[in-house]
Amino acid sequence: MAKKAAAVVAVLAAAAVVLSGCSSTGANDPGNSIDGEVKGSIKVLTNRTDLVSDGTFDAYAKAFAKKHPGVKVEFEGVNDYENSIKTRLNGNKYGDVLAIPSAVKPGQFAQFFEPLGKTADFAEKYRYTAKHSYDGTQYAIASGGNANGVLYNKKVFEEAGIAELPTSADEWLDALEKIKDNTDAIPLYTNYKDGWPLSQGMGSLGAITNDPDAAIHMAEDKAPWTEGTDIYAIDSLLFDSVEAGLTEPDPLTTDWESSKTEFGSGKIGTMVLGSWAISQMQAAAEKAGASPDDIGYMAWPANVDGKQYATNDGDYGYAISKHSKNKAAALAWIEFFTEESGYTDDQGMVSTLKSADLPANLSGLEEAGVTLIEPAAAPEGKESLLSDTSNDAQIDLYGQVYRQKLVDIARGAADGDKDSYFDELNKRWAAAVEKNKN
């Protein structure tokens, strides 16, 4: 328990680091604006360490250099990206271009990042602008987008005798039971030890109830962990799956990198991840001698009057550091990367450009009649209400601490049950909602 308490303190301390921040100096230098001359050297910080190490980003840079020969692009793949960047934001050494960590509140964007222009102008061309906008100003462009739901191995489902994809929580548990009874595969792999995958279910917030405003509704709900809400469904599915013994036998030994090979080769039946992971699992399947066609993607097992929905939301948004000495070059790179590099095609992601078609790997959702919905922008003045409430309640919605405890309770490694834990979460949340009332 001492380790868990320390983990909570560490998470809260990291959040406080971002809150304290640092003031930007030289941000208004008229000789260094995004409208200036495209030249100089820039460093791009990214969570995609794999694409840095395998040379993919270098190939993009070579293509970029043909268009902008006066710019040199350097990449830094950052491990444990969220926590590392939160710390680096306290100084001015966080590159020229970087993906905005989820812990940075919209109200803090101007403190760390260069404003790009009016959101209304960007929204005409790009998807997912609301996520990186504040008070009508745009601070980042999404690298691409993802549908949210569940990855499943088609071969495992076939061997288990699952004829229809589950569209409810009960059907989900029945499907996992069939995998457990009829195959050697782990029905659901949580990646508990790595932690961050436990928050991937949050991507489906709004899909369960077909509510594009689910985030703001949750921020104002004093008891969101109550049956009938999106967060109740998301966390219940995890809890019930673990409690029923339908996940990995020892969550303390999970490993993200090896799980990709195990999933691709049919040793794992399902994983809750955004559609960004499809291409990685297909590559892992091929490397393991299995077929990439075995990798399937389905909507969250829920429906509204028989109709299923899946959220289509932006991934990390790339922004320009307020401290960059070559802001015009930084913007040129972001525009090239999101519009011309081929990144979203390579990764099977939804293009940020509104004019582009959906990727082929989401054809399964279309065939199943799933409707994609994009989360709505929060009302003016409430852009950071969900994160404010989450921080005040000390419930890391997009982290791992509270869901690791959820798993621990479900597997009998911590006291309590689902009802008692949800009551605790509701009490903490209610106090935070009251605090953040306008």
C-alpha positions in Angstrom: 0.0 0.0 0.0 2.9 2.3 0.7 4.0 2.0 -2.9 0.5 2.8 -4.1 0.4 5.9 -1.9 3.7 7.0 -3.3 2.5 6.5 -6.8 -0.5 8.8 -6.1 1.7 11.4 -4.6 4.0 11.2 -7.7 1.1 11.7 -10.1 -0.2 14.7 -8.2 3.2 16.2 -7.9 3.7 15.8 -11.6 0.4 17.6 -12.2 1.5 20.4 -9.9 4.7 20.8 -11.9 2.6 21.7 -14.9 0.4 23.9 -12.9 3.3 25.9 -11.6 4.9 26.1 -15.0 7.2 29.0 -16.0 6.6 32.2 -17.7 7.7 32.5 -21.3 10.3 35.0 -22.2 10.8 36.5 -25.6 7.4 35.1 -26.8 6.5 38.3 -28.6 9.7 38.8 -30.5 8.5 40.3 -33.8 11.5 38.9 -35.6 10.6 35.3 -34.7 6.9 34.7 -35.6 5.1 31.9 -37.3 4.7 34.2 -40.3 8.5 34.8 -40.7 11.0 33.2 -42.9 11.1 29.4 -42.9 14.7 28.6 -42.0 17.0 27.3 -39.3 17.1 24.2 -37.2 14.2 22.7 -35.2 13.9 19.9 -32.7 10.7 17.8 -32.7 9.8 15.9 -29.5 7.6 12.9 -30.0 6.2 9.9 -28.2 6.7 7.8 -31.3 10.1 6.4 -30.2 9.6 3.5 -32.6 9.3 5.8 -35.6 12.4 7.6 -34.6 14.5 4.5 -34.1 13.4 2.8 -37.3 14.1 5.8 -39.5 10.5 6.6 -40.5 10.7 10.2 -39.2 14.1 10.7 -41.0 12.4 9.7 -44.3 9.7 12.4 -43.6 12.4 14.9 -42.9 14.1 14.2 -46.2 10.8 14.8 -48.0 10.4 18.0 -46.0 13.9 19.2 -46.9 13.0 19.1 -50.6 10.2 21.6 -49.9 12.1 23.7 -47.3 15.9 23.2 -47.9 16.7 25.9 -45.5 15.4 23.9 -42.5 17.2 21.1 -40.6 14.9 18.9 -38.6 16.1 16.8 -35.6 13.9 14.3 -33.7 13.9 13.2 -30.1 11.8 10.2 -29.2 10.9 10.5 -25.6 10.2 7.5 -23.4 7.4 7.9 -20.8 6.4 10.9 -22.8 3.7 12.3 -20.5 5.7 12.4 -17.4 9.0 13.4 -19.0 7.5 16.4 -20.9 5.5 17.6 -17.9 8.8 17.9 -16.1 10.6 19.6 -19.0 7.8 22.2 -19.3 9.2 23.8 -16.1 12.2 25.0 -18.1 12.4 26.3 -21.7 14.1 23.2 -23.1 11.2 21.3 -24.6 12.2 21.5 -28.3 10.6 23.6 -31.0 7.7 21.3 -31.9 6.2 18.9 -29.4 3.0 16.9 -28.8 1.0 18.5 -26.0 0.8 16.3 -22.9 -2.7 15.5 -21.8 -2.1 17.0 -18.3 -1.7 20.5 -19.7 -5.0 22.3 -19.3 -6.4 24.3 -22.2 -6.1 27.4 -20.0 -2.3 26.8 -19.8 -1.8 26.5 -23.6 -0.8 30.2 -23.9 1.8 29.8 -21.2 3.8 27.1 -23.0 2.8 27.2 -26.7 2.7 29.7 -29.6 -0.8 30.7 -30.7 -1.4 29.6 -34.3 -4.4 31.6 -35.2 -8.2 31.7 -34.9 -9.8 28.3 -34.3 -12.6 29.2 -36.6 -10.2 29.4 -39.5 -8.5 26.1 -38.7 -11.8 24.3 -38.2 -12.6 24.9 -41.9 -9.7 22.7 -42.9 -8.8 20.4 -40.0 -10.6 17.8 -37.8 -10.2 17.7 -34.1 -9.5 21.5 -33.5 -11.6 21.7 -30.3 -9.1 19.6 -28.3 -6.3 22.1 -28.8 -8.2 25.3 -28.7 -8.8 27.8 -26.0 -10.8 31.0 -26.0 -11.1 30.9 -29.8 -7.4 30.5 -30.4 -5.7 27.4 -31.9 -2.5 26.1 -30.3 -1.9 22.8 -32.0 -2.9 20.6 -35.0 -3.7 17.0 -34.3 -1.2 14.5 -35.8 -4.1 12.4 -36.9 -7.2 10.8 -35.4 -8.4 7.5 -34.1 -11.7 5.7 -33.7 -12.0 4.2 -30.2 -13.1 0.8 -29.3 -11.6 -2.7 -29.0 -9.0 -4.6 -30.9 -9.8 -8.3 -31.4 -8.1 -11.2 -33.0 -10.5 -12.7 -35.6 -8.8 -16.1 -35.5 -9.2 -16.3 -31.8 -12.9 -15.3 -32.0 -13.5 -18.0 -34.7 -11.8 -20.7 -32.7 -13.8 -19.7 -29.6 -17.0 -20.0 -31.6 -18.0 -16.3 -31.4 -20.3 -15.8 -34.4 -21.4 -12.2 -33.6 -19.4 -9.3 -32.2 -20.7 -8.4 -28.8 -22.8 -5.2 -28.6 -23.5 -5.2 -24.9 -21.7 -5.8 -21.7 -23.3 -9.2 -21.1 -22.5 -10.3 -24.6 -18.9 -9.1 -24.0 -18.5 -11.3 -20.9 -20.1 -14.2 -22.7 -17.6 -13.8 -25.6 -14.6 -13.7 -23.2 -15.9 -16.8 -21.4 -15.9 -18.6 -24.8 -12.3 -17.6 -25.4 -11.3 -18.8 -22.0 -13.2 -22.1 -22.4 -12.4 -22.9 -26.0 -8.9 -21.5 -26.7 -5.5 -21.1 -25.0 -5.7 -17.3 -25.5 -6.0 -14.7 -22.8 -9.5 -13.3 -23.3 -8.6 -9.6 -22.4 -5.1 -8.2 -21.8 -5.1 -5.1 -19.6 -1.4 -4.2 -19.8 -1.7 -3.3 -16.1 2.0 -3.0 -15.4 2.7 -0.4 -18.2 -0.4 1.4 -16.9 -1.2 3.8 -19.6 -3.3 1.3 -21.6 -5.7 1.1 -18.7 -6.9 4.7 -19.7 -7.5 3.8 -23.3 -11.2 3.1 -22.5 -11.6 6.8 -21.9 -11.5 7.3 -25.6 -15.0 5.8 -25.8 -16.4 8.4 -23.5 -19.6 9.5 -25.3 -19.8 6.4 -27.5 -21.7 4.3 -25.0 -24.6 6.8 -24.7 -24.2 8.6 -28.1 -23.4 11.8 -26.3 -20.8 14.1 -28.0 -21.0 16.3 -24.8 -20.2 13.4 -22.5 -17.0 15.1 -21.2 -18.8 18.3 -20.0 -21.7 16.3 -18.7 -19.3 14.2 -16.6 -17.6 17.3 -15.3 -20.9 18.6 -13.9 -22.3 15.3 -12.7 -21.9 14.7 -8.9 -22.2 10.9 -9.3 -20.8 9.9 -12.7 -20.0 6.3 -11.5 -23.7 5.5 -11.6 -25.3 2.9 -13.9 -26.3 4.5 -17.2 -23.3 6.8 -17.7 -20.3 6.3 -20.0 -17.7 6.2 -17.3 -19.7 3.6 -15.3 -19.8 1.4 -18.4 -16.1 1.9 -19.2 -14.9 1.1 -15.7 -17.5 -1.7 -15.1 -16.4 -3.6 -18.1 -12.8 -3.6 -16.9 -13.8 -4.5 -13.3 -16.2 -7.3 -14.3 -13.8 -8.8 -16.8 -11.0 -9.0 -14.2 -13.3 -10.2 -11.4 -14.5 -13.0 -13.7 -11.0 -14.2 -14.3 -11.0 -13.2 -18.0 -7.7 -11.2 -18.0 -4.0 -12.1 -17.8 -3.3 -14.3 -14.8 -0.6 -12.0 -13.3 -1.1 -8.3 -14.1 2.1 -7.4 -12.4 4.1 -9.0 -15.2 2.4 -7.6 -18.3 4.6 -6.0 -21.0 3.3 -3.7 -23.7 5.9 -4.5 -26.4 5.6 -8.3 -26.0 1.9 -8.1 -25.9 1.8 -6.9 -29.5 3.4 -10.1 -30.6 1.2 -12.2 -28.4 -1.9 -10.4 -29.7 -0.8 -10.7 -33.3 0.0 -14.4 -33.0 -3.3 -15.2 -31.4 -2.3 -15.6 -27.8 -4.5 -12.7 -26.7 -8.2 -12.3 -27.8 -8.9 -8.6 -27.1 -7.2 -5.4 -26.0 -8.9 -2.0 -25.4 -7.0 0.4 -27.5 -7.6 3.2 -30.0 -7.5 2.4 -33.7 -4.0 3.9 -33.8 -2.8 0.4 -32.6 -4.3 -1.5 -35.5 -1.2 -1.0 -37.7 1.2 -1.9 -34.9 -0.7 -5.2 -34.3 -0.8 -6.0 -38.0 2.9 -5.5 -38.2 3.4 -7.7 -35.1 1.1 -10.4 -36.6 3.1 -10.5 -39.8 6.4 -10.6 -37.9 5.1 -13.6 -35.9 4.2 -15.4 -39.0 0.4 -14.8 -38.7 -1.9 -12.9 -41.0 -2.4 -9.2 -40.6 -6.0 -9.8 -41.7 -6.5 -11.5 -38.3 -6.5 -8.1 -36.6 -10.1 -6.7 -36.3 -11.6 -3.6 -34.7 -15.0 -3.3 -33.1 -17.0 -0.6 -31.4 -17.3 -0.6 -27.6 -19.7 -3.4 -26.6 -22.7 -1.1 -26.0 -25.6 0.1 -28.0 -28.4 2.7 -27.9 -31.7 1.3 -29.1 -29.7 -1.3 -31.1 -27.4 1.3 -32.7 -23.7 1.4 -32.0 -21.4 4.4 -31.9 -17.7 5.0 -31.8 -15.9 8.2 -31.0 -13.5 9.6 -33.6 -11.1 11.9 -31.7 -7.8 13.6 -32.4 -4.5 12.0 -31.2 -1.7 14.1 -29.8 -1.7 17.7 -31.1 1.7 19.1 -32.2 2.4 22.6 -31.0 5.2 25.2 -31.2 7.2 26.0 -28.1 6.9 29.6 -27.0 10.7 29.4 -26.6 11.4 28.3 -30.2 13.9 30.4 -32.1 12.5 29.3 -35.4 8.8 29.4 -35.1 8.0 29.7 -38.8 10.1 26.6 -39.5 8.3 24.8 -36.7 4.9 25.7 -38.2 6.0 24.6 -41.7 7.0 21.2 -40.2 3.7 20.7 -38.5 1.8 21.6 -41.6 3.9 19.2 -43.7 3.7 16.4 -41.2 -0.1 16.6 -40.9 -0.9 17.3 -44.5 1.8 15.8 -46.8 4.1 13.3 -44.9 1.8 10.3 -45.3 2.0 9.7 -41.6 -1.7 9.0 -41.1 -1.8 6.6 -44.1 1.3 4.8 -42.8 -0.3 4.4 -39.4 -3.8 3.7 -40.5 -5.1 6.7 -38.7 -7.9 9.1 -39.7 -6.4 12.1 -41.5 -6.5 15.5 -39.8 -7.6 16.9 -43.1 -11.4 17.0 -43.4 -11.1 16.4 -47.2 -9.5 13.0 -46.7 -11.3 9.6 -46.6 -11.4 7.2 -43.6 -8.6 4.6 -43.6 -9.2 1.1 -44.8 -8.6 -0.5 -41.4 -11.9 1.1 -40.1 -13.9 -0.7 -42.8 -15.1 -3.2 -40.2 -16.9 -0.4 -38.3 -18.6 0.8 -41.4 -19.6 -2.8 -42.3 -21.1 -3.2 -38.8 -23.1 0.0 -39.3 -21.3 1.8 -36.5 -21.7 5.6 -36.5 -18.6 7.7 -35.8 -19.1 10.7 -33.6 -16.6 13.5 -32.8 -16.6 14.8 -29.2 -18.0 18.3 -29.0 -16.1 21.3 -27.9 -16.7 22.4 -24.3 -18.7 25.6 -23.8 -16.7 28.8 -23.5 -15.3 29.1 -20.1 -15.5 25.4 -19.4 -12.7 24.2 -21.7 -10.7 22.8 -18.7 -13.6 21.9 -16.4 -13.2 18.1 -16.8 -9.4 18.3 -16.1 -9.9 20.7 -13.2 -12.5 18.5 -11.6 -10.4 15.4 -12.2 -7.4 17.1 -10.6 -9.3 18.3 -7.6 -10.9 14.9 -7.1 -7.4 13.3 -7.4 -8.8 10.9 -9.9 -6.5 10.5 -12.9 -9.0 9.8 -15.6 -6.3 9.6 -18.3 -3.7 8.1 -16.0 -3.3 4.7 -14.4 -3.5 5.0 -10.6 -7.2 4.8 -9.9 -7.8 2.0 -12.5 -4.9 0.0 -11.2 -6.7 0.1 -7.9 -9.9 -0.9 -9.7 -8.1 -4.0 -11.1 -6.6 -4.7 -7.7 -10.0 -4.7 -6.0 -11.5 -6.8 -8.8 -8.7 -9.5 -8.4 -8.9 -9.5 -4.7 -5.6 -7.8 -4.1 -7.2 -4.7 -2.4 -10.1 -4.3 -0.1 -13.6 -3.4 -1.3 -15.9 -4.2 -4.2 -17.1 -2.4 -7.3 -19.9 -0.6 -5.5 -17.8 0.6 -2.6 -15.1 1.9 -4.9 -17.5 3.6 -7.2 -19.1 5.2 -4.1 -15.7 6.5 -3.1 -15.0 7.9 -6.5 -18.4 9.6 -6.6 -17.8 11.2 -3.2 -14.5 12.6 -4.3 -15.9 13.7 -7.6 -18.9 15.4 -6.1 -16.7 17.5 -3.8 -14.7 18.6 -6.8 -17.8 19.4 -8.9 -19.0 21.6 -6.1 -15.6 23.4 -5.9 -15.6 24.1 -9.6 -19.1 25.5 -9.9 -19.1 28.8 -11.7 
